[in-house]
Amino acid sequence: MKTTELPRWATAFVLPVLNLLSALLVAALVIYLLGESPLESLGILFNSAIINPEGLSYTLFYASTFIFTGLAVSIAMKAGLFNIGGEGQMYFGGLGLTLTMLALDATLPAWLLIPAGMLGAAVFGAAWACIPGYLQAKRGSHVVVTTIMFNFIAADLMNFIINKLVPVGQQNPASRVFADAAAMPRLNTLFPVLGDTPLNISFLIAIAALAVYGVMVWRSPWGYRLRATGLNSHAAHYAGVRISRTIVVAMLVSGALAGLAAVNSIMGSTHYLSLNFPAGAGFIGIAIALMGRQHPVGIFLSSVLFGALIQGGFDLSLEKPNIPQETFIFIQGLIILFCGAMENFYAPALLKLLNLGKKG
């Protein structure tokens, strides 16, 4: 081990755990200042989100969406791109899914309708991400700037489009409800212990997406070109990698994954398109990619963690009125702070500790 470098296991596991513990310690301090016991609150949260089967079902339901948004950010990061437009891409993915359902749900059976909806979500999400990718590859426009601006553009466009989809006489700004054939099959039909929750086969599709991501990124020629571009685009260019094409394709895949995140939220739960349905999932994907170190296992665990915070936080705020629901948005921000901006905060001390152990 070089004296200036941490081993891979330390950067992939130890640092994220230390950063997470730091965020939780600060969160515990805040809960204490609110007049509640941090340990008791943690016990309620853990029991509600993990131990209770119905609560675990909701945790995994939220995690299903976060896996896709985390993958969307991760695939772009592997190419050296910081796609923070997952919110807008997920929004447009929901539009593609909805237009597909409104056109076909009266004619197609479920085994054709559900794949068609997923395809519509992926195509629209990819199309919305393609423009920032092209601008980065061909015009040098920074993808961070363009993707965040495209989030605002998507929100305004969707406000206009959804109002056009509202059925006559309906006050709620949402599309009509899809046909029953457009609903994703729920897992409680196989596992009744999960209760009447929206957990559906999107969770299994998300697990499959993690596996495909791992194979494509680390076990395929395309993945090699992707990672080479992200590590050193100049060296990759001289090795024969077409940098512009790699950037555009990476953004297309990233946008498609963000678009697919809409499947769980819409076909798996509400069964109609509504305003602001992403509910911040695109931004949570950034934290998941950073905390999970763009690794399939890390992305899965991070997604479950954020799902547990949402589910457990809701029940905890009901049992402990002194702890408002907004506290868990604050905790999510702490995790992003420690795992993103301060991800190497403990690296010098850990490196010194490992070097001392080696000398000893």
C-alpha positions in Angstrom: 0.0 0.0 0.0 1.3 3.4 -0.9 1.7 5.9 1.9 -0.4 8.4 0.1 -3.3 6.1 -1.0 -6.0 4.2 0.9 -6.7 0.6 -0.1 -9.9 0.0 -2.1 -11.7 -1.6 0.8 -11.2 1.5 2.9 -12.5 3.9 0.3 -15.4 1.7 -0.7 -16.6 0.6 2.8 -14.9 2.3 5.8 -15.1 5.9 4.6 -18.8 5.7 3.7 -19.6 4.1 7.0 -17.7 6.8 9.0 -19.4 9.5 7.0 -22.8 8.0 7.6 -22.2 7.6 11.3 -21.1 11.2 11.5 -24.3 12.3 9.8 -26.3 10.2 12.2 -24.5 11.6 15.2 -25.3 15.1 14.2 -28.9 14.1 13.6 -29.0 12.5 17.1 -27.8 15.8 18.6 -30.6 17.6 16.8 -33.2 15.1 18.1 -31.8 15.6 21.6 -32.1 19.3 21.3 -35.7 18.9 20.2 -36.3 17.2 23.6 -36.5 13.6 22.6 -34.2 10.6 23.3 -32.0 9.8 20.2 -31.8 6.1 21.1 -35.6 5.7 21.6 -36.2 7.6 18.4 -33.8 5.4 16.5 -35.5 2.3 17.9 -38.9 3.5 16.7 -37.5 4.4 13.3 -35.8 1.0 12.9 -38.8 -0.9 14.0 -41.1 1.0 11.7 -38.9 0.8 8.7 -37.2 -2.6 9.0 -38.6 -4.9 11.6 -42.3 -4.4 10.9 -43.1 -6.3 7.6 -45.5 -3.7 6.4 -43.1 -0.9 7.1 -40.3 -2.9 5.4 -42.5 -3.2 2.4 -42.9 0.6 2.2 -39.1 1.0 2.7 -38.5 -1.2 -0.3 -41.1 0.5 -2.3 -39.4 3.8 -1.9 -36.0 2.2 -2.4 -37.2 0.8 -5.8 -37.5 4.4 -7.1 -34.2 5.5 -5.5 -32.3 2.6 -7.1 -33.1 3.9 -10.6 -32.3 7.5 -9.8 -29.1 6.4 -8.1 -28.1 4.3 -11.1 -28.9 7.2 -13.4 -26.4 9.4 -11.5 -23.9 6.6 -11.2 -23.7 5.7 -14.9 -23.1 9.4 -15.8 -20.4 9.7 -13.0 -18.5 6.8 -14.5 -18.1 8.8 -17.7 -16.9 11.8 -15.6 -20.3 13.6 -15.9 -22.4 14.9 -13.0 -26.0 14.5 -14.1 -28.1 16.4 -11.6 -31.1 16.5 -13.9 -32.6 13.2 -12.7 -35.6 15.1 -11.4 -36.5 16.5 -14.7 -35.7 13.3 -16.6 -37.9 11.3 -14.2 -40.7 13.9 -14.7 -40.4 13.4 -18.5 -40.2 9.7 -18.1 -43.6 9.9 -16.3 -45.0 11.9 -19.2 -43.8 9.2 -21.7 -45.3 6.5 -19.6 -48.6 8.4 -19.3 -49.0 9.1 -23.0 -48.4 5.5 -23.7 -51.0 4.4 -21.2 -53.6 6.9 -22.4 -53.1 5.7 -25.9 -53.0 2.0 -25.3 -54.5 1.0 -22.0 -57.9 0.3 -23.5 -56.6 -2.1 -26.2 -53.5 -3.9 -24.9 -53.3 -6.7 -22.3 -51.2 -6.2 -19.2 -48.3 -8.4 -20.5 -47.9 -5.9 -23.4 -49.0 -2.7 -21.7 -46.6 -2.7 -18.9 -43.5 -3.2 -21.1 -44.8 -0.5 -23.4 -45.2 1.9 -20.5 -41.7 1.2 -19.3 -40.4 1.7 -22.8 -42.2 5.1 -23.1 -40.7 6.1 -19.7 -37.2 5.2 -20.8 -37.4 6.8 -24.2 -38.7 10.1 -22.9 -36.2 10.2 -20.0 -33.4 9.5 -22.4 -34.6 12.2 -24.9 -34.6 14.8 -22.1 -31.1 13.8 -21.0 -29.8 13.7 -24.6 -29.9 17.5 -25.1 -27.5 18.3 -22.2 -25.3 15.3 -23.3 -25.1 16.7 -26.8 -24.3 20.2 -25.6 -21.5 18.8 -23.3 -20.1 16.7 -26.1 -20.3 19.0 -29.0 -20.5 22.5 -27.6 -18.6 22.3 -24.3 -21.6 23.4 -22.2 -21.1 22.0 -18.7 -23.5 19.3 -18.0 -24.1 20.4 -14.4 -25.4 23.8 -15.6 -27.5 22.4 -18.4 -29.1 19.5 -16.4 -30.1 21.7 -13.5 -31.6 24.3 -15.8 -33.5 21.4 -17.6 -35.0 20.5 -14.3 -36.7 23.9 -14.1 -37.7 23.7 -17.8 -39.2 20.3 -17.3 -41.2 21.4 -14.2 -42.7 24.4 -16.2 -43.5 22.3 -19.2 -45.1 19.6 -17.1 -47.3 22.2 -15.3 -48.6 23.2 -18.8 -48.9 19.6 -20.2 -50.6 18.1 -17.2 -53.2 20.8 -17.2 -54.0 19.8 -20.8 -54.4 16.1 -19.7 -56.9 16.9 -16.9 -60.3 15.2 -17.7 -63.3 17.6 -18.1 -64.9 18.3 -14.8 -61.9 17.1 -12.7 -60.4 19.7 -10.3 -57.2 17.7 -9.4 -54.3 18.6 -11.8 -53.7 15.1 -12.9 -54.4 12.8 -15.8 -57.2 10.3 -15.8 -56.7 7.0 -13.9 -55.2 4.2 -16.1 -57.0 1.0 -16.8 -56.4 -1.9 -14.3 -54.2 -3.7 -16.8 -51.6 -0.9 -16.5 -51.0 -1.6 -12.8 -47.7 -3.2 -11.9 -48.3 -6.6 -10.1 -47.9 -6.2 -6.3 -45.6 -8.5 -4.3 -48.2 -8.9 -1.5 -49.9 -11.5 -3.8 -46.9 -13.7 -3.3 -46.0 -12.6 0.2 -49.2 -11.7 2.1 -47.2 -10.8 5.2 -46.3 -7.6 3.5 -49.8 -6.3 3.9 -51.7 -3.9 1.7 -48.7 -1.9 0.5 -47.7 -0.6 -3.0 -44.5 -2.7 -3.2 -44.6 -4.2 -6.7 -42.4 -6.0 -9.2 -40.6 -2.7 -9.9 -38.4 -3.7 -6.9 -37.4 -6.9 -8.7 -36.8 -5.0 -11.9 -34.6 -2.5 -10.0 -32.5 -5.4 -8.6 -32.1 -6.7 -12.2 -31.0 -3.3 -13.3 -28.3 -3.2 -10.6 -27.0 -6.6 -11.9 -27.0 -5.4 -15.5 -25.3 -2.2 -14.5 -22.5 -4.1 -12.7 -21.9 -6.4 -15.7 -22.1 -3.6 -18.3 -19.8 -1.2 -16.4 -17.1 -3.7 -15.3 -17.4 -6.6 -17.7 -18.0 -5.1 -21.1 -16.0 -3.2 -23.7 -18.5 -0.4 -23.5 -18.1 -0.2 -19.8 -14.3 0.0 -20.3 -14.7 2.9 -22.7 -17.1 4.6 -20.3 -14.7 4.3 -17.3 -11.7 5.3 -19.4 -13.5 8.5 -20.5 -14.3 9.3 -16.9 -10.8 8.6 -15.6 -8.9 10.4 -18.3 -10.7 11.6 -21.4 -7.4 12.6 -23.2 -5.8 9.2 -22.7 -9.0 7.5 -23.7 -9.1 9.6 -26.9 -5.6 8.6 -27.8 -6.5 5.0 -27.1 -9.3 5.2 -29.8 -12.3 6.0 -27.6 -14.8 8.3 -29.3 -15.3 10.7 -26.4 -18.3 12.6 -27.8 -20.2 9.5 -28.6 -19.4 8.0 -25.2 -20.7 11.1 -23.4 -23.9 11.2 -25.4 -24.6 7.5 -24.9 -23.8 7.8 -21.2 -26.4 10.6 -20.8 -28.9 8.6 -22.9 -28.6 5.6 -20.6 -28.6 7.9 -17.5 -31.8 9.6 -18.6 -33.5 6.3 -19.5 -32.8 5.0 -16.0 -34.1 8.2 -14.4 -37.2 7.9 -16.6 -37.7 4.3 -15.5 -37.9 5.6 -11.9 -41.3 6.9 -12.8 -42.6 3.4 -13.4 -42.7 2.5 -9.7 -44.3 5.8 -8.6 -47.0 5.9 -11.3 -47.8 2.3 -12.5 -46.9 0.9 -9.1 -48.8 3.3 -6.9 -50.9 6.2 -8.1 -51.9 4.9 -11.6 -52.1 8.5 -13.0 -49.7 11.4 -13.7 -49.8 14.2 -11.2 -47.9 17.4 -10.5 -44.5 17.0 -8.7 -44.8 13.2 -8.5 -40.9 12.8 -8.4 -41.0 14.4 -5.0 -37.2 14.9 -4.9 -36.3 11.4 -5.9 -34.0 12.7 -8.6 -32.0 14.7 -6.1 -31.9 11.8 -3.6 -30.3 9.8 -6.4 -27.2 12.1 -6.2 -26.7 11.2 -2.6 -27.2 7.5 -3.3 -24.6 7.5 -6.0 -22.1 9.3 -3.8 -22.7 7.3 -0.7 -22.8 4.0 -2.6 -19.6 4.8 -4.5 -21.3 4.0 -7.8 -21.2 0.2 -6.9 -24.3 -1.9 -7.2 -24.2 -3.1 -3.6 -23.6 0.4 -2.3 -26.4 1.8 -4.4 -28.8 -0.9 -3.1 -27.9 -0.3 0.5 -28.0 3.5 0.2 -31.4 3.3 -1.5 -32.8 1.1 1.4 -31.3 3.6 3.9 -33.1 6.5 2.3 -36.3 4.5 2.0 -36.1 3.7 5.7 -35.6 7.3 6.6 -38.8 8.2 4.7 -40.9 5.4 6.1 -39.5 5.4 9.6 -39.4 9.2 9.7 -43.1 9.4 8.9 -44.1 7.0 11.8 -41.6 8.6 14.2 -43.1 12.1 13.6 -46.5 10.7 14.4 -45.3 9.1 17.7 -43.0 12.0 18.6 -44.7 15.3 17.7 -41.6 17.2 18.8 -39.8 15.7 15.8 -41.3 17.2 12.6 -41.2 15.4 9.3 -38.8 18.1 8.0 -36.2 16.8 10.4 -35.6 13.8 8.0 -35.1 16.1 5.1 -32.4 17.7 7.2 -30.9 14.2 7.9 -30.9 13.5 4.2 -29.0 16.8 3.7 -26.5 15.8 6.4 -25.8 12.5 4.6 -25.3 14.3 1.3 -22.9 16.7 3.1 -20.8 14.1 4.7 -20.8 11.6 1.9 -20.5 14.2 -0.9 -18.7 17.4 0.0 -16.8 15.9 3.0 -16.4 12.3 1.6 -12.6 12.4 2.3 -12.8 14.1 5.7 -11.6 11.0 7.5 -9.1 9.9 4.8 -6.0 11.5 6.3 -6.6 10.0 9.8 -7.5 6.6 8.4 -4.4 6.6 6.2 -2.2 7.5 9.2 -3.8 4.7 11.2 -3.3 2.1 8.5 0.3 3.1 8.0 1.0 2.9 11.8 -0.6 -0.5 11.8 1.6 -1.6 8.9 4.8 -0.4 10.6 3.7 -2.0 13.9 
